Amino acid sequence: MSTQTIMWTTLPNGLNPAGDRLKLSVLVSPRLITNSGASGTLAEFPDFVDWPTSVSKLRFKVEFQGGPVFPAQHLTEPGFPTLDSIAWKALFPPSSPVETFGFEDKSRLFVRSYPTKNILGFVEEQYRAFAVAAADHKPTLSELGFDVRGQRGPGLIGQIAIGNQQVQDRLDEQLNAILKHDRAVPAASPNPRLDFYQVRVMHQFLSKQVLDAKGHRQLLPPQNPPDIDFHRAVAGMGQYQKLMRALGLANRSRGSAERCSGRIECTRYAESTGPAADDAMDCLSPRCRGQDILSCYRAARRHRERNGAAKRTG
């Protein structure tokens, strides 16, 4: 028997223009298991044959931990499409292939990254230094920090230079030792040469260059496009917000702001199994202590605007 599990992830999405309604985004993550337990088609899952219609029938409630529960009203914002069944059926006909959902264990893979904070700090510091020391002329190699006789100006560019293969080999050994131990390079104090070398490694081509006898690059072998099943197709839409809204994979809601003993800190997700149900519940979890929800929501939004939505590596 086919089984569907839907993970509903609820995220704060600011306030309405009047400032008296909380806005939420609900991300839909389907996890489908086919009759055979392996391959099947979307026809086995009636709710997903026309998902925009299915999700339009849902009625959401928002529960604040330790506080009120209130209904959430579906919201279509200006400039964003309404639910579009025609688009869904064009992209996902009933014959769409479905591979049974399963987690891929990637815990043994290395995570390549680079310390954005260190890189940005180095570049900004050098720009400021050159703006003062070379305001009326192009910086010389000496001022940039490339003087073989030693530093003779504000430039530290020489600290990121890799002058020979031996230096690069040592950097590779250092990086590989860290990755073998930690699977990723943890945040650390600035190390310009290693920091910038991680940028280079991060952007290396995954395909290897193969040279012929004359030193010319050979063409890559023909590539076989991968099979894209329903799960992969849905996962690949993350950067297309309007399309996800039209397909009902990202839904906006709003609700009235009641009093709650607390401050919004984080979100939790709830799972809904089986056919889509009218009592699907999403949980937004605040840690509360005697504050009004709207006040805390505004404070959280100001904090995100000041500090950025994502934590920089390093």
Residue pairs with C-beta under 8 A, 6 or more apart in sequence:
1 35
2 32
2 33
2 34
2 35
2 40
2 44
2 45
3 32
3 33
3 273
3 274
4 30
4 31
4 32
4 33
4 45
4 47
4 48
4 273
4 274
4 275
5 30
5 31
5 32
5 33
5 101
5 271
5 272
5 273
6 28
6 29
6 30
6 31
6 271
6 272
6 273
6 276
7 28
7 29
7 31
7 269
7 271
8 26
8 27
8 28
8 29
8 269
8 270
8 271
8 272
8 280
8 282
9 26
9 27
9 29
9 267
9 269
10 24
10 25
10 26
10 27
10 62
10 267
10 268
10 269
10 282
10 283
10 284
11 24
11 25
11 26
11 27
11 267
12 22
12 23
12 24
12 25
12 264
12 267
12 284
12 297
12 300
12 301
13 23
13 24
13 25
13 252
14 23
14 297
14 301
15 21
15 22
15 23
15 294
15 297
15 298
15 301
16 23
16 254
19 294
19 298
20 256
20 257
20 294
21 254
21 255
21 256
21 257
22 62
22 254
22 255
22 257
22 293
22 294
22 297
23 75
23 252
23 253
23 254
24 62
24 72
24 252
24 253
24 254
24 255
24 282
24 284
25 250
25 251
25 252
25 253
26 60
26 250
26 251
26 252
26 253
26 282
27 249
27 250
28 55
28 248
28 249
28 250
28 251
29 234
30 48
30 101
30 230
30 231
30 234
31 101
31 231
32 44
32 45
32 48
32 98
32 100
32 101
32 230
32 231
33 100
33 101
34 40
34 41
34 44
34 98
34 99
34 100
35 44
36 100
37 100
38 99
38 100
39 97
39 98
39 99
39 100
40 97
40 98
40 100
41 94
41 95
41 96
41 97
41 98
42 48
42 49
42 92
42 93
42 94
42 95
42 96
42 98
42 230
43 49
43 94
43 95
44 98
45 98
46 275
47 54
47 275
47 276
48 54
48 92
48 230
49 89
49 94
50 85
50 88
50 89
51 88
51 92
51 247
51 248
51 249
52 83
52 84
52 85
52 87
52 88
52 246
52 247
52 248
53 83
53 85
54 248
54 276
55 83
55 248
55 251
55 276
56 74
56 83
56 248
57 276
57 278
58 276
58 277
58 278
58 280
59 71
59 278
59 279
59 280
60 71
60 72
60 74
60 253
60 280
60 281
60 282
61 69
61 70
61 71
61 72
61 279
61 281
61 282
62 69
62 70
62 71
62 72
62 253
62 255
62 282
62 283
62 284
63 69
63 281
63 282
63 283
63 284
64 258
64 260
64 262
64 284
64 285
64 286
64 288
64 293
65 262
65 283
65 285
65 286
65 287
65 288
66 260
66 261
66 262
66 286
66 288
67 258
67 259
67 260
67 261
67 262
67 286
67 288
67 293
68 258
68 259
68 260
70 255
70 256
70 258
71 255
72 253
72 254
72 255
72 282
73 253
73 254
73 255
74 251
74 252
74 253
75 252
75 253
75 254
76 82
76 245
76 252
77 252
80 241
80 242
80 245
80 252
81 242
81 245
81 246
82 246
83 246
83 247
83 248
84 246
84 247
87 243
87 246
87 247
88 246
88 247
88 248
91 233
91 247
92 230
92 233
96 229
96 230
96 233
97 227
97 229
97 230
98 229
98 230
98 231
99 229
99 230
99 231
101 231
107 183
108 183
109 183
110 179
110 183
110 184
111 183
111 184
112 198
112 201
112 202
113 184
113 185
113 198
113 202
113 313
114 185
114 195
114 198
114 199
114 202
114 313
114 314
115 185
115 187
115 188
115 190
115 195
115 198
115 312
115 313
115 314
116 312
116 313
116 314
117 312
117 313
117 314
118 190
118 191
118 192
118 195
118 314
119 195
119 196
119 199
119 314
120 312
121 190
122 156
122 160
122 190
122 192
122 195
122 196
125 156
126 154
126 155
126 156
126 157
129 154
129 155
130 139
130 143
130 154
130 155
132 154
133 139
133 143
133 153
133 154
134 143
139 153
139 155
140 153
141 147
142 152
142 153
142 155
143 152
143 153
143 154
143 155
144 153
144 155
144 157
144 158
145 151
145 153
145 154
145 155
145 156
145 157
145 158
145 159
146 155
146 157
146 158
146 161
147 153
147 158
151 158
156 192
159 192
159 193
160 192
160 193
160 195
160 196
161 193
162 168
162 171
162 193
162 197
167 193
168 197
171 193
171 194
171 197
174 194
175 185
175 194
175 197
175 198
175 201
178 185
178 186
179 185
185 198
187 313
187 314
188 314
195 314
207 220
209 217
210 217
210 218
211 217
211 218
212 218
226 232
228 236
234 249
237 243
237 244
237 247
237 249
238 244
241 250
244 250
245 251
245 252
257 292
257 293
257 294
257 297
258 293
259 292
259 293
260 286
260 288
260 291
260 292
260 293
261 288
261 289
261 290
261 291
262 286
262 287
262 288
262 289
262 290
262 291
262 293
262 296
263 286
263 287
263 288
263 289
263 291
263 296
263 299
263 300
264 284
264 286
264 293
264 296
264 297
264 300
265 285
265 286
265 287
265 300
266 285
266 287
267 283
267 284
267 285
268 283
268 284
268 285
269 282
269 283
270 281
270 282
270 283
272 280
272 281
286 293
286 296
